[in-house]
Amino acid sequence: MILAPFRLQRSGRFLFTCFSMAFTYRYRDDVALADVAFEVLGDSLPDIFAGATQAILETLANPATVGASWERAITLSDQDLSNLLFEWLSEIVYWKDAAGVVFREAPLTVSLSSGIWTLQARLVGAPVDQQRQELRNDVKGITKHLYELKQDGNRWRATVVLDV
Amino acid sequence: MESNGGTRRMKLNTDMKVNRITNEIWEIPTSEKSGMLVPARIYATPTILQSMDRGVFDQVTNVACLPGIQRYALCMPDGHWGYGFPIGGVAAFDVQDGVISPGGVGYDVNCGMRLIRTDLTLDEVQPRLERLMIELFRRVPAGVGAGGFVRLDREAFDRVMTKGARWCIEQGYGWHRDLAHIEEHGCIGGAEPSKVTDHAVGRGINQLGTLGSGNHYLEVQVVSNDRIFDPVTAAALGIIGQDQIVVMVHCGSRGFGHQVASDYLKVFEKAMRRYGIAVKDQQLACAPFRSPEGQDYFAAMNCAANTAFANRQVITHQIREAFATVFGKSAEELGMELVYDVAHNIAKVERYSEGELVVHRKGATRAFGPGSPELPQDFKKIGQPVICGGSMETGSYLLVGTDQAVRDTFGSTMHGSGRTMSRAQAKKSVRGEQLQQQMKQRGILVKAVSMSGLAEEAGFAYKNISDVVETVDLAGITKKVAELRPIGNIKG
C-alpha cells in the first residue's frame, strides 16, 4: 500500500490520495433512533474520506448493483477539514436528488495548499433503476448531530448521522 | 401539583425532577436546568412517560432555554429524541423578542398527513386490491432518488413555492374545493423564492408528486363501524364506517425542504454569534424572528411548506386517477373528497393570549377547536381534523382539535406513534420479504421499493398508537373520531 501524503514536485502542494483503502466503518444503533449513524476509522486522511464516502454510498444503495453510466467531477475547498468532509457528503446527497442517481464509486483525493484543503472527486453512478439496483435508504441530508472528524494518534475517526 | 410528586416510584430515563400535574401532564420545573426560562411540560400517561428516551427530557428542557419562549416548552406523547427539538416538540416564541429555529421545524419542512375518503367498501375493493396497489405504486413514485411526472422549469417551480396547492388546482391536479380542506388552504403567505438557494431548487424541482422513503407512505385503509368513536363528527367529515375505504398519505417537502433547513442552519450558526445567542445544542441554532436572517428563513421555510402542500396535492391527483382506472368510474363518482391535509413540521405565526407568537411544531399537529376563527365553515362546529399515522401494521387515527388545545398547548397535539427501536435493530429482527409475507397473511398488501427499508418500518419498532391517542384524548387536547385499519401500503 502506498501511503499518503507525498509532496508534488515544484508545486509545494500536499496531495493525499487513497491507493489502497484502509478503513473500517460500522453503523451505530445507539444514536438517532429514527435515522442512520455510522462511525469510520481510517489509517490516513484519504482513508477516512473514502470510508465515509463508502458508508453513505452503501446507505443509499448496494454499489455493486449500480452501473457507471453517469459521472460528475467535483472539486470542493475549505479551510476546515471537518467542514470539507461535511460538504462533500452533502454534495453526494445533492446529486442523488438533482440527477436522480445512485452511486457505484467515488474515487477522490484531498490536498492542502496555502492553508486551503481541496477535495477532487469523481462521482460515478447510474440513474435510479428499481428493477436492477438494490436500493436502500433515501438519505435526506447530513446532520451536525455528533458530527466529528478527528485524528487519534495515527488513526482518523469520523462520526456521521444521516437524516433518512 | 405534587412536590416531586407522582414519579417517585416511576423509573424514568432522566435524573431531573418531574412533577405530576395530572395523569396525562408532567412538568419539569425551571430549577432542573440552568438557563430554563419556562417549565417543560410532557403529555403522557405514566406508562408512556416511562418509555420515553432520555433525549426527550434533555431536549425539551434545552428548548425551554431559548430566547423569547412563552409559557412552556411542550412535548407530546409520541415524543422521542430528534435533532435539537424532540420529535413531538411544541414551543411558541414572542414575535418581537423571540427566535425562530429550523431545529424546531424539522428537516422535512411541512411533513404532513392527508386523508381522502371514498364511497367504496372493503367488499368492493378487496377483489381488486392487488391491481389497485400496483396502479398506485406505478403512479406515485417512491424511494431513493425517485422523480415525479410533473416537469417544471425554475419559473414554474417559483410559482409552486408561492402558491402551493393552489398552483396544482390551476394545473388541473385536483378540485377547487380541495383547498378548503387543507391547512392554510394549501398556501401560506410570505413565501419568497429569492430566499431559497439554487442547491435547494436543484434537489426539489423534479420531486413534485413523489413519496420519498423512511417512514413516509401511502396507505389504503378501512373504517369499520365499531371503530368510529364519534359518529356525528365522523359523518360531518364524510366518514360513515360500514367498512368504508379511505386513503392516507404521509410525506413532505422531500429533498427541497431538507436543503432549506440545512442551508439556514449554517446561516444561523453565524448569526447566533452576531446576536449573542447561546444554545445548549448546535442543532438548536436560531435567530431572532425579526432579524433579517430569521425573516429570510421564514420566507424560505414557507416556500418549502407550500411545496409540500403541492406535493401531497399532486399525489392526491394520482391516487384519484389510479382509483378511477381500477374501478372504472371517475374520482368524483367514487366520492373521493379530501377529508383534510395537515402539517406536522412547521413554524407559524398565530395569536394567543400572550399576543402574536411563532409556534414551532415538530412532529406535532395543529389542533384548533370549534371556536377558532381561522377554521373554514366546514369545521367551525366540529373542530379542525387531525390525522395521526401509526405504524404500517397497526393503523391510524382521525381526531379533531379542541378549544382546550388552543388554551393549553398553543393549539397543538400529537402526530403519530413515535419510534422506540432503531432502524438497524428492526432489520436484525425481521427481513423485509418475511414481513411483507406476514402482513399479506394478515390482509395487508405491501408494495415497497426497498425490502431493507420495509423491515425498518415494522410495527414493533413503534409505540402502540392507541396508547398515544388515548393520552391526548384523556388530556382533552384532541378528541378521537375514528380508527383506520390498513389493507394496502406503499413504501419507498
Interface residues (C-beta under 8 A of the other chain):
Chain A: Y27 D29 D30 A32 L33 A34 D35 V36 L60 A61 S90 V93 Y94 K96 D97 A98 G100 V101 V102 P127 V128 Q130 E134 L135 R136 N137 D138 K140 G141 I142 T143 K144 H145 D163 V164
Chain B: D53 H80 W81 G82 Y83 I87 Y107 D108 G143 V144 G145 A146 G147 H199 G202 R203 G204 N206 Q207 G212 S213 G214 N215 R254 G255 H258 Q259 A261 S262 L265 Q282 Q283 R419 T420 M421 S422 R423 A424 Q425 V449 S450 S452 G453 E456 G492
